[in-house]
Amino acid sequence: MRKNFSYRIERFLRAVIRHRRLLISKNKSPVNKLRALNLIAHIERHLQSGFSNKGFARFFLKNKDEIRYLIKDEDIKKLNDFNRFIHLSQSYQYL
């Protein structure tokens, strides 16, 4: 589980970004496009640098509001994953 944490959270973030970009390209995004694109760029910069599990946990907790902004309210699965990763990140933060 520990080895997979950073991999799973990275896959989750990339899926959120990919889905939001698709909505923006089809002009179906209800959020502010410029803000969403800036948040996506910010998250991608950090994903490219690579983190340890603890680093991913800190990054996720620090940017949880921005990540939540990118997730559609109707996407229940991503919201459940988001809440689960917040809980896991809080436990990893103290390791």
N, CA, C and O atoms as CSV, one atom per row, in Angstrom:
chain,resi,resn,atom,element,x,y,z
A,1,MET,N,N,0.823,-1.195,0.000
A,1,MET,CA,C,0.000,0.000,0.000
A,1,MET,C,C,0.865,1.256,0.000
A,1,MET,O,O,0.559,2.207,-0.718
A,2,ARG,N,N,1.939,1.281,0.788
A,2,ARG,CA,C,2.770,2.477,0.843
A,2,ARG,C,C,3.429,2.773,-0.489
A,2,ARG,O,O,3.494,3.929,-0.907
A,3,LYS,N,N,3.917,1.742,-1.158
A,3,LYS,CA,C,4.573,1.960,-2.441
A,3,LYS,C,C,3.583,2.476,-3.475
A,3,LYS,O,O,3.942,3.274,-4.341
A,4,ASN,N,N,2.353,2.026,-3.386
A,4,ASN,CA,C,1.350,2.393,-4.369
A,4,ASN,C,C,0.716,3.750,-4.120
A,4,ASN,O,O,0.048,4.277,-5.009
A,5,PHE,N,N,0.901,4.333,-2.946
A,5,PHE,CA,C,0.208,5.576,-2.617
A,5,PHE,C,C,0.542,6.684,-3.599
A,5,PHE,O,O,-0.362,7.288,-4.177
A,6,SER,N,N,1.823,6.961,-3.797
A,6,SER,CA,C,2.186,8.059,-4.691
A,6,SER,C,C,1.756,7.762,-6.124
A,6,SER,O,O,1.345,8.669,-6.847
A,7,TYR,N,N,1.847,6.508,-6.536
A,7,TYR,CA,C,1.418,6.123,-7.883
A,7,TYR,C,C,-0.094,6.318,-8.051
A,7,TYR,O,O,-0.542,6.850,-9.066
A,8,ARG,N,N,-0.869,5.892,-7.066
A,8,ARG,CA,C,-2.324,6.004,-7.150
A,8,ARG,C,C,-2.785,7.451,-7.123
A,8,ARG,O,O,-3.695,7.829,-7.862
A,9,ILE,N,N,-2.167,8.257,-6.280
A,9,ILE,CA,C,-2.581,9.656,-6.199
A,9,ILE,C,C,-2.179,10.403,-7.474
A,9,ILE,O,O,-2.896,11.293,-7.932
A,10,GLU,N,N,-1.028,10.036,-8.042
A,10,GLU,CA,C,-0.608,10.661,-9.297
A,10,GLU,C,C,-1.570,10.290,-10.425
A,10,GLU,O,O,-1.948,11.148,-11.223
A,11,ARG,N,N,-1.964,9.034,-10.496
A,11,ARG,CA,C,-2.936,8.606,-11.524
A,11,ARG,C,C,-4.267,9.320,-11.350
A,11,ARG,O,O,-4.897,9.717,-12.330
A,12,PHE,N,N,-4.695,9.483,-10.105
A,12,PHE,CA,C,-5.943,10.192,-9.836
A,12,PHE,C,C,-5.861,11.636,-10.324
A,12,PHE,O,O,-6.772,12.121,-10.995
A,13,LEU,N,N,-4.769,12.320,-9.987
A,13,LEU,CA,C,-4.621,13.716,-10.402
A,13,LEU,C,C,-4.566,13.840,-11.922
A,13,LEU,O,O,-5.163,14.752,-12.494
A,14,ARG,N,N,-3.858,12.935,-12.571
A,14,ARG,CA,C,-3.792,12.981,-14.039
A,14,ARG,C,C,-5.165,12.715,-14.668
A,14,ARG,O,O,-5.497,13.309,-15.694
A,15,ALA,N,N,-5.954,11.840,-14.069
A,15,ALA,CA,C,-7.306,11.576,-14.586
A,15,ALA,C,C,-8.196,12.805,-14.425
A,15,ALA,O,O,-8.968,13.134,-15.326
A,16,VAL,N,N,-8.094,13.481,-13.290
A,16,VAL,CA,C,-8.874,14.702,-13.066
A,16,VAL,C,C,-8.485,15.761,-14.089
A,16,VAL,O,O,-9.347,16.420,-14.669
A,17,ILE,N,N,-7.185,15.921,-14.307
A,17,ILE,CA,C,-6.700,16.914,-15.270
A,17,ILE,C,C,-7.165,16.570,-16.677
A,17,ILE,O,O,-7.639,17.440,-17.407
A,18,ARG,N,N,-7.032,15.316,-17.056
A,18,ARG,CA,C,-7.432,14.891,-18.403
A,18,ARG,C,C,-8.925,15.146,-18.632
A,18,ARG,O,O,-9.317,15.635,-19.692
A,19,HIS,N,N,-9.746,14.819,-17.649
A,19,HIS,CA,C,-11.191,15.006,-17.771
A,19,HIS,C,C,-11.545,16.491,-17.852
A,19,HIS,O,O,-12.380,16.884,-18.667
A,20,ARG,N,N,-10.924,17.308,-17.024
A,20,ARG,CA,C,-11.216,18.749,-17.034
A,20,ARG,C,C,-10.786,19.371,-18.359
A,20,ARG,O,O,-11.497,20.216,-18.903
A,21,ARG,N,N,-9.632,18.963,-18.883
A,21,ARG,CA,C,-9.189,19.488,-20.187
A,21,ARG,C,C,-10.169,19.125,-21.295
A,21,ARG,O,O,-10.446,19.936,-22.179
A,22,LEU,N,N,-10.686,17.913,-21.244
A,22,LEU,CA,C,-11.662,17.481,-22.236
A,22,LEU,C,C,-12.909,18.357,-22.176
A,22,LEU,O,O,-13.431,18.767,-23.213
A,23,LEU,N,N,-13.384,18.642,-20.977
A,23,LEU,CA,C,-14.558,19.501,-20.833
A,23,LEU,C,C,-14.277,20.917,-21.313
A,23,LEU,O,O,-15.132,21.543,-21.941
A,24,ILE,N,N,-13.090,21.422,-21.024
A,24,ILE,CA,C,-12.730,22.770,-21.467
A,24,ILE,C,C,-12.668,22.825,-22.987
A,24,ILE,O,O,-13.142,23.787,-23.592
A,25,SER,N,N,-12.089,21.805,-23.606
A,25,SER,CA,C,-11.969,21.805,-25.068
A,25,SER,C,C,-13.335,21.726,-25.751
A,25,SER,O,O,-13.496,22.214,-26.870
A,26,LYS,N,N,-14.308,21.121,-25.095
A,26,LYS,CA,C,-15.659,21.027,-25.667
A,26,LYS,C,C,-16.551,22.181,-25.211
A,26,LYS,O,O,-17.747,22.196,-25.503
A,27,ASN,N,N,-15.973,23.143,-24.498
A,27,ASN,CA,C,-16.724,24.283,-23.955
A,27,ASN,C,C,-17.884,23.845,-23.069
A,27,ASN,O,O,-18.935,24.486,-23.053
A,28,LYS,N,N,-17.697,22.766,-22.341
A,28,LYS,CA,C,-18.728,22.280,-21.426
A,28,LYS,C,C,-18.288,22.412,-19.975
A,28,LYS,O,O,-18.904,21.831,-19.081
A,29,SER,N,N,-17.252,23.155,-19.746
A,29,SER,CA,C,-16.732,23.294,-18.395
A,29,SER,C,C,-17.466,24.422,-17.672
A,29,SER,O,O,-17.457,25.560,-18.142
A,30,PRO,N,N,-18.097,24.125,-16.543
A,30,PRO,CA,C,-18.833,25.168,-15.828
A,30,PRO,C,C,-17.923,26.111,-15.039
A,30,PRO,O,O,-18.378,27.141,-14.543
A,31,VAL,N,N,-16.654,25.765,-14.925
A,31,VAL,CA,C,-15.744,26.583,-14.121
A,31,VAL,C,C,-15.030,27.595,-15.009
A,31,VAL,O,O,-15.036,27.480,-16.235
A,32,ASN,N,N,-14.431,28.561,-14.386
A,32,ASN,CA,C,-13.666,29.577,-15.085
A,32,ASN,C,C,-12.493,28.909,-15.809
A,32,ASN,O,O,-11.651,28.278,-15.170
A,33,LYS,N,N,-12.436,29.044,-17.126
A,33,LYS,CA,C,-11.422,28.338,-17.920
A,33,LYS,C,C,-10.006,28.754,-17.555
A,33,LYS,O,O,-9.127,27.904,-17.408
A,34,LEU,N,N,-9.778,30.048,-17.408
A,34,LEU,CA,C,-8.427,30.524,-17.114
A,34,LEU,C,C,-7.952,29.997,-15.760
A,34,LEU,O,O,-6.811,29.556,-15.627
A,35,ARG,N,N,-8.821,30.046,-14.766
A,35,ARG,CA,C,-8.442,29.534,-13.443
A,35,ARG,C,C,-8.165,28.034,-13.512
A,35,ARG,O,O,-7.191,27.551,-12.935
A,36,ALA,N,N,-9.023,27.303,-14.218
A,36,ALA,CA,C,-8.834,25.855,-14.326
A,36,ALA,C,C,-7.520,25.529,-15.029
A,36,ALA,O,O,-6.794,24.636,-14.592
A,37,LEU,N,N,-7.207,26.235,-16.105
A,37,LEU,CA,C,-5.958,25.973,-16.830
A,37,LEU,C,C,-4.741,26.321,-15.986
A,37,LEU,O,O,-3.732,25.618,-16.041
A,38,ASN,N,N,-4.820,27.390,-15.208
A,38,ASN,CA,C,-3.715,27.745,-14.315
A,38,ASN,C,C,-3.519,26.688,-13.230
A,38,ASN,O,O,-2.385,26.341,-12.898
A,39,LEU,N,N,-4.615,26.180,-12.682
A,39,LEU,CA,C,-4.517,25.129,-11.668
A,39,LEU,C,C,-3.934,23.854,-12.260
A,39,LEU,O,O,-3.113,23.187,-11.630
A,40,ILE,N,N,-4.362,23.518,-13.474
A,40,ILE,CA,C,-3.838,22.326,-14.148
A,40,ILE,C,C,-2.337,22.462,-14.363
A,40,ILE,O,O,-1.583,21.523,-14.106
A,41,ALA,N,N,-1.900,23.628,-14.832
A,41,ALA,CA,C,-0.469,23.854,-15.059
A,41,ALA,C,C,0.310,23.744,-13.746
A,41,ALA,O,O,1.397,23.167,-13.713
A,42,HIS,N,N,-0.244,24.296,-12.674
A,42,HIS,CA,C,0.410,24.231,-11.365
A,42,HIS,C,C,0.562,22.782,-10.895
A,42,HIS,O,O,1.633,22.388,-10.432
A,43,ILE,N,N,-0.489,22.004,-11.012
A,43,ILE,CA,C,-0.449,20.606,-10.574
A,43,ILE,C,C,0.515,19.805,-11.441
A,43,ILE,O,O,1.279,18.991,-10.924
A,44,GLU,N,N,0.487,20.028,-12.758
A,44,GLU,CA,C,1.377,19.279,-13.654
A,44,GLU,C,C,2.844,19.584,-13.391
A,44,GLU,O,O,3.682,18.687,-13.479
A,45,ARG,N,N,3.170,20.833,-13.068
A,45,ARG,CA,C,4.562,21.181,-12.735
A,45,ARG,C,C,5.039,20.357,-11.547
A,45,ARG,O,O,6.159,19.847,-11.544
A,46,HIS,N,N,4.194,20.234,-10.552
A,46,HIS,CA,C,4.575,19.470,-9.367
A,46,HIS,C,C,4.609,17.973,-9.637
A,46,HIS,O,O,5.436,17.264,-9.065
A,47,LEU,N,N,3.731,17.484,-10.492
A,47,LEU,CA,C,3.741,16.059,-10.822
A,47,LEU,C,C,5.017,15.678,-11.564
A,47,LEU,O,O,5.533,14.576,-11.379
A,48,GLN,N,N,5.525,16.567,-12.391
A,48,GLN,CA,C,6.738,16.273,-13.152
A,48,GLN,C,C,7.962,16.179,-12.262
A,48,GLN,O,O,8.910,15.462,-12.584
A,49,SER,N,N,7.953,16.889,-11.150
A,49,SER,CA,C,9.121,16.867,-10.271
A,49,SER,C,C,9.234,15.549,-9.512
A,49,SER,O,O,10.324,15.174,-9.080
A,50,GLY,N,N,8.120,14.849,-9.346
A,50,GLY,CA,C,8.155,13.561,-8.650
A,50,GLY,C,C,8.274,13.754,-7.146
A,50,GLY,O,O,9.051,14.586,-6.679
A,51,PHE,N,N,7.520,13.000,-6.411
A,51,PHE,CA,C,7.482,13.123,-4.960
A,51,PHE,C,C,7.620,11.757,-4.322
A,51,PHE,O,O,7.394,10.725,-4.953
A,52,SER,N,N,7.993,11.777,-3.067
A,52,SER,CA,C,7.881,10.572,-2.249
A,52,SER,C,C,6.434,10.506,-1.761
A,52,SER,O,O,5.638,11.400,-2.045
A,53,ASN,N,N,6.102,9.460,-1.036
A,53,ASN,CA,C,4.742,9.361,-0.493
A,53,ASN,C,C,4.414,10.543,0.410
A,53,ASN,O,O,3.324,11.111,0.335
A,54,LYS,N,N,5.362,10.906,1.263
A,54,LYS,CA,C,5.132,12.013,2.186
A,54,LYS,C,C,5.010,13.331,1.422
A,54,LYS,O,O,4.206,14.192,1.781
A,55,GLY,N,N,5.807,13.482,0.377
A,55,GLY,CA,C,5.734,14.689,-0.441
A,55,GLY,C,C,4.401,14.812,-1.156
A,55,GLY,O,O,3.821,15.895,-1.225
A,56,PHE,N,N,3.917,13.689,-1.690
A,56,PHE,CA,C,2.604,13.699,-2.334
A,56,PHE,C,C,1.516,14.027,-1.323
A,56,PHE,O,O,0.585,14.770,-1.634
A,57,ALA,N,N,1.621,13.484,-0.123
A,57,ALA,CA,C,0.618,13.756,0.907
A,57,ALA,C,C,0.583,15.243,1.239
A,57,ALA,O,O,-0.493,15.833,1.333
A,58,ARG,N,N,1.740,15.845,1.416
A,58,ARG,CA,C,1.799,17.284,1.709
A,58,ARG,C,C,1.228,18.107,0.561
A,58,ARG,O,O,0.434,19.024,0.773
A,59,PHE,N,N,1.643,17.766,-0.661
A,59,PHE,CA,C,1.163,18.493,-1.833
A,59,PHE,C,C,-0.352,18.383,-1.950
A,59,PHE,O,O,-1.029,19.378,-2.208
A,60,PHE,N,N,-0.886,17.183,-1.762
A,60,PHE,CA,C,-2.327,16.963,-1.906
A,60,PHE,C,C,-3.101,17.762,-0.859
A,60,PHE,O,O,-4.110,18.389,-1.181
A,61,LEU,N,N,-2.639,17.743,0.387
A,61,LEU,CA,C,-3.342,18.480,1.439
A,61,LEU,C,C,-3.222,19.989,1.247
A,61,LEU,O,O,-4.172,20.729,1.505
A,62,LYS,N,N,-2.070,20.436,0.800
A,62,LYS,CA,C,-1.860,21.868,0.596
A,62,LYS,C,C,-2.733,22.400,-0.540
A,62,LYS,O,O,-3.194,23.540,-0.486
A,63,ASN,N,N,-2.959,21.585,-1.561
A,63,ASN,CA,C,-3.688,22.024,-2.750
A,63,ASN,C,C,-5.059,21.372,-2.895
A,63,ASN,O,O,-5.605,21.322,-3.997
A,64,LYS,N,N,-5.618,20.876,-1.799
A,64,LYS,CA,C,-6.882,20.137,-1.901
A,64,LYS,C,C,-8.032,21.010,-2.402
A,64,LYS,O,O,-8.914,20.505,-3.096
A,65,ASP,N,N,-8.049,22.289,-2.077
A,65,ASP,CA,C,-9.125,23.161,-2.565
A,65,ASP,C,C,-9.054,23.339,-4.075
A,65,ASP,O,O,-10.079,23.337,-4.756
A,66,GLU,N,N,-7.828,23.494,-4.598
A,66,GLU,CA,C,-7.660,23.641,-6.040
A,66,GLU,C,C,-8.029,22.355,-6.775
A,66,GLU,O,O,-8.663,22.394,-7.829
A,67,ILE,N,N,-7.629,21.226,-6.214
A,67,ILE,CA,C,-7.946,19.936,-6.840
A,67,ILE,C,C,-9.455,19.719,-6.820
A,67,ILE,O,O,-10.031,19.261,-7.807
A,68,ARG,N,N,-10.091,20.044,-5.709
A,68,ARG,CA,C,-11.549,19.894,-5.606
A,68,ARG,C,C,-12.260,20.789,-6.624
A,68,ARG,O,O,-13.298,20.409,-7.165
A,69,TYR,N,N,-11.712,21.958,-6.881
A,69,TYR,CA,C,-12.294,22.886,-7.854
A,69,TYR,C,C,-12.347,22.267,-9.250
A,69,TYR,O,O,-13.255,22.565,-10.025
A,70,LEU,N,N,-11.384,21.412,-9.572
A,70,LEU,CA,C,-11.320,20.811,-10.904
A,70,LEU,C,C,-12.261,19.621,-11.078
A,70,LEU,O,O,-12.517,19.200,-12.207
A,71,ILE,N,N,-12.775,19.077,-9.986
A,71,ILE,CA,C,-13.641,17.894,-10.066
A,71,ILE,C,C,-15.097,18.343,-10.197
A,71,ILE,O,O,-15.566,19.196,-9.444
A,72,LYS,N,N,-15.797,17.758,-11.160
A,72,LYS,CA,C,-17.217,18.070,-11.324
A,72,LYS,C,C,-18.008,17.511,-10.147
A,72,LYS,O,O,-17.687,16.446,-9.621
A,73,ASP,N,N,-19.037,18.236,-9.743
A,73,ASP,CA,C,-19.871,17.786,-8.627
A,73,ASP,C,C,-20.624,16.504,-8.952
A,73,ASP,O,O,-20.945,15.730,-8.050
A,74,GLU,N,N,-20.909,16.275,-10.223
A,74,GLU,CA,C,-21.671,15.093,-10.616
A,74,GLU,C,C,-20.819,13.824,-10.643
A,74,GLU,O,O,-21.358,12.719,-10.698
A,75,ASP,N,N,-19.515,13.972,-10.605
A,75,ASP,CA,C,-18.620,12.818,-10.711
A,75,ASP,C,C,-18.396,12.206,-9.323
A,75,ASP,O,O,-17.413,12.509,-8.647
A,76,ILE,N,N,-19.311,11.357,-8.923
A,76,ILE,CA,C,-19.308,10.785,-7.571
A,76,ILE,C,C,-18.064,9.940,-7.311
A,76,ILE,O,O,-17.498,10.004,-6.219
A,77,LYS,N,N,-17.629,9.152,-8.288
A,77,LYS,CA,C,-16.461,8.287,-8.098
A,77,LYS,C,C,-15.216,9.116,-7.796
A,77,LYS,O,O,-14.461,8.794,-6.879
A,78,LYS,N,N,-15.000,10.183,-8.566
A,78,LYS,CA,C,-13.826,11.023,-8.325
A,78,LYS,C,C,-13.931,11.748,-6.982
A,78,LYS,O,O,-12.923,11.937,-6.301
A,79,LEU,N,N,-15.126,12.149,-6.603
A,79,LEU,CA,C,-15.298,12.792,-5.299
A,79,LEU,C,C,-15.003,11.817,-4.163
A,79,LEU,O,O,-14.386,12.190,-3.166
A,80,ASN,N,N,-15.440,10.577,-4.312
A,80,ASN,CA,C,-15.134,9.566,-3.293
A,80,ASN,C,C,-13.636,9.302,-3.219
A,80,ASN,O,O,-13.075,9.199,-2.128
A,81,ASP,N,N,-12.985,9.192,-4.381
A,81,ASP,CA,C,-11.528,9.008,-4.403
A,81,ASP,C,C,-10.832,10.205,-3.766
A,81,ASP,O,O,-9.878,10.045,-3.005
A,82,PHE,N,N,-11.312,11.402,-4.082
A,82,PHE,CA,C,-10.742,12.627,-3.526
A,82,PHE,C,C,-10.799,12.598,-2.000
A,82,PHE,O,O,-9.801,12.879,-1.337
A,83,ASN,N,N,-11.953,12.262,-1.447
A,83,ASN,CA,C,-12.100,12.205,0.014
A,83,ASN,C,C,-11.228,11.116,0.622
A,83,ASN,O,O,-10.666,11.302,1.702
A,84,ARG,N,N,-11.110,9.980,-0.061
A,84,ARG,CA,C,-10.254,8.902,0.436
A,84,ARG,C,C,-8.786,9.340,0.446
A,84,ARG,O,O,-8.060,9.047,1.396
A,85,PHE,N,N,-8.346,10.042,-0.609
A,85,PHE,CA,C,-6.960,10.494,-0.664
A,85,PHE,C,C,-6.672,11.570,0.383
A,85,PHE,O,O,-5.552,11.649,0.888
A,86,ILE,N,N,-7.647,12.387,0.711
A,86,ILE,CA,C,-7.448,13.359,1.791
A,86,ILE,C,C,-7.185,12.615,3.097
A,86,ILE,O,O,-6.259,12.953,3.835
A,87,HIS,N,N,-7.992,11.615,3.374
A,87,HIS,CA,C,-7.817,10.829,4.601
A,87,HIS,C,C,-6.451,10.134,4.613
A,87,HIS,O,O,-5.749,10.170,5.624
A,88,LEU,N,N,-6.072,9.505,3.498
A,88,LEU,CA,C,-4.772,8.827,3.427
A,88,LEU,C,C,-3.622,9.820,3.547
A,88,LEU,O,O,-2.615,9.533,4.194
A,89,SER,N,N,-3.771,10.986,2.925
A,89,SER,CA,C,-2.711,11.993,2.977
A,89,SER,C,C,-2.499,12.489,4.393
A,89,SER,O,O,-1.367,12.746,4.801
A,90,GLN,N,N,-3.573,12.624,5.139
A,90,GLN,CA,C,-3.440,13.069,6.525
A,90,GLN,C,C,-2.669,12.053,7.354
A,90,GLN,O,O,-1.906,12.434,8.242
A,91,SER,N,N,-2.857,10.774,7.079
A,91,SER,CA,C,-2.106,9.768,7.831
A,91,SER,C,C,-0.649,9.707,7.371
A,91,SER,O,O,0.238,9.481,8.194
A,92,TYR,N,N,-0.379,9.903,6.082
A,92,TYR,CA,C,0.999,9.884,5.579
A,92,TYR,C,C,1.787,11.099,6.030
A,92,TYR,O,O,3.012,11.037,6.131
A,93,GLN,N,N,1.122,12.178,6.296
A,93,GLN,CA,C,1.801,13.405,6.671
A,93,GLN,C,C,2.607,13.229,7.956
A,93,GLN,O,O,3.608,13.917,8.156
A,94,TYR,N,N,2.186,12.327,8.816
A,94,TYR,CA,C,2.853,12.150,10.104
A,94,TYR,C,C,3.848,11.007,10.134
A,94,TYR,O,O,4.387,10.690,11.195
A,95,LEU,N,N,4.103,10.378,8.994
A,95,LEU,CA,C,5.083,9.284,8.952
A,95,LEU,C,C,6.490,9.820,8.945
A,95,LEU,O,O,7.446,9.045,8.912
